Amino acid sequence: MMRKLIFTTILFLSITANAHSVSEQATEKYFATIKNDPKQLDIFLKTMPKGGDLHNHLGGASMAENMIRYAKNDHLCINKQTLSTQEQAACCPAYRLENLLHYPHLYNATIDAWSMRNFHSDKESGHDHFFATFEKYAPILVKHRREMISEVVKKACAQNSLYLELMITPDNNASGLLGKQVGWNPNLRLLRKTLLNHGLGPIVSKMSEQLDNDEKVKACRDFKLRYLYQVLREQPPAQVFAQLLAGFELASKDARVLGINIVQPEDGKIAMRDYTRHMRMIAFLHGLYPKVHISLHAGELNTDLVPASGLRFHIRQAVEIAHANRIGHGIDIQQETNSSSLLKEMARKHILVEINLSSNEAILGIKGKAHPILLYRHYKVPVALSTDDQGILRTNLTEQYKKAILSYNFSYLTLKNLARNSIAYSFLLGKSLWEDDQYHQRVPACRNSFSHRCQYFLEANEKAQLQWVLENQFLKFEKQFK
């Protein structure tokens, strides 16, 4: 398959030896004429290649309307006070999930409760409403992962994306429950041994079996789906460590799972109390599983949520203690102690920040000039746009690009490099197609597109393969503007 891919795209990539093609310049000129025309901009962005989405939670990826449809035969009841789903034998017919469509007021109230649709901050903050949604439909997520994965893959293909790293918890936190049974031991080496001796291995094996069942979905041509195992940070230490260990074990044994992340509100009581402890847990496991990638939610905070002292160290500890390869959100970077030196360190180490514009606005109220995306770019810290929880936020990747243009007046070449970043800094296996981080020069093996060396290089490096496809997509896209 890869050999066929190379020969079908080789003609296109041999047209130009570098990124600054005539077609690219023509596209840049055209883009400048339509970037203030909403309708033309929408058409342009929808068809523009977008690379991938590196920050996407399966638990927040489905539209509420779809989840109601997925669970229509699950015999669930809607709690009329909280609008959450629950199994309840004696349920008033009007509140049975399968009957919601017959009660428009309740149906619409449920969708609003399960998403940010029609949200107004008069009764609760955006932060509180957002994080409360997950528990409301948790029983549906447990039973309908396959439908939800299919939905998110279709969305990605519709956005003209090639790649998705999806955050999942396929064991439904069985590893965390094992940690609760085993109990806490500050000697992490002994705790790891105890967990492995008391049943963690079968949990990890069952997760791979679960993925075999869940990912039987149809994707668009050349699309790749990979996973990150997500750990719930608002748990006691034994449970967090058990989940982390399960994630590192899974990623070291199942090629579909590329790394770990740690989720739930960063401002939570346990998350704040144990933040440094969590980073040290990850550092310990990184030493044992150095090939497992690490992306961490860090700095998704502001002074409305935590005292100023809580904004000074999270990103730095994620980078320097936990060895994070990427940072999710990174909103409070300016409040970090010696933030300038930290930004320079992140640039030097090529630590990409996953930027989630809709999410940051809805949850933290951070947008426009208050957002640090331009600061990261000023310090040459790589960034990529992502969706976070696109179902709850009712957004998509195209909308993130549109927000970036309208808020920061990005050029076409900037957008193009953001898309390239999403593949270059993905956790896909293998080397990059590019010799430099500005995408000016391909690696020596592929400077001559017709060489057998390039063919062998692409066959050996999955990341380079997808970058090759992306460049071909851009050449086709830009050709129409010549």
HELIX and SHEET records of a PDB file:
HELIX    1   1 MET A    2  LEU A   13  1                                  12    
HELIX    2   2 VAL A   22  ILE A   34  1                                  13    
HELIX    3   3 PRO A   38  THR A   47  1                                  10    
HELIX    4   4 LEU A   58  GLY A   60  5                                   3    
HELIX    5   5 ALA A   64  TYR A   70  1                                   7    
HELIX    6   6 PRO A   93  TYR A   95  5                                   3    
HELIX    7   7 LEU A   97  HIS A  102  5                                   6    
HELIX    8   8 PRO A  104  ALA A  113  1                                  10    
HELIX    9   9 GLY A  126  LYS A  136  1                                  11    
HELIX   10  10 ALA A  138  LYS A  143  1                                   6    
HELIX   11  11 ARG A  145  ALA A  158  1                                  14    
HELIX   12  12 ALA A  174  VAL A  182  1                                   9    
HELIX   13  13 LEU A  188  ASN A  197  1                                  10    
HELIX   14  14 LEU A  200  ASP A  214  1                                  15    
HELIX   15  15 PRO A  237  LYS A  253  1                                  17    
HELIX   16  16 LYS A  269  ARG A  273  1                                   5    
HELIX   17  17 TYR A  275  LEU A  288  1                                  14    
HELIX   18  18 ALA A  308  LEU A  311  5                                   4    
HELIX   19  19 HIS A  314  GLU A  320  1                                   7    
HELIX   20  20 ILE A  333  GLN A  335  5                                   3    
HELIX   21  21 SER A  339  ARG A  348  1                                  10    
HELIX   22  22 LEU A  357  LEU A  364  1                                   8    
HELIX   23  23 GLY A  368  ALA A  370  5                                   3    
HELIX   24  24 ILE A  373  HIS A  378  1                                   6    
HELIX   25  25 GLN A  390  LEU A  393  1                                   4    
HELIX   26  26 LEU A  397  TYR A  408  1                                  12    
HELIX   27  27 TYR A  412  ALA A  424  1                                  13    
HELIX   28  28 PRO A  444  CYS A  446  5                                   3    
HELIX   29  29 HIS A  452  ALA A  460  1                                   9    
HELIX   30  30 GLU A  462  LYS A  479  1                                  18    
SHEET    1   A 8 GLY A  52  HIS A  57  0                                        
SHEET    2   A 8 TYR A 163  ILE A 168  1                                        
SHEET    3   A 8 LYS A 224  LEU A 232  1                                        
SHEET    4   A 8 VAL A 257  VAL A 263  1                                        
SHEET    5   A 8 HIS A 293  ALA A 298  1                                        
SHEET    6   A 8 ARG A 326  HIS A 329  1                                        
SHEET    7   A 8 LEU A 352  ILE A 355  1                                        
SHEET    8   A 8 VAL A 383  LEU A 385  1                                        
SHEET    1   B 2 LEU A  76  ILE A  78  0                                        
SHEET    2   B 2 THR A  85  GLU A  87 -1                                        
END                                                                             
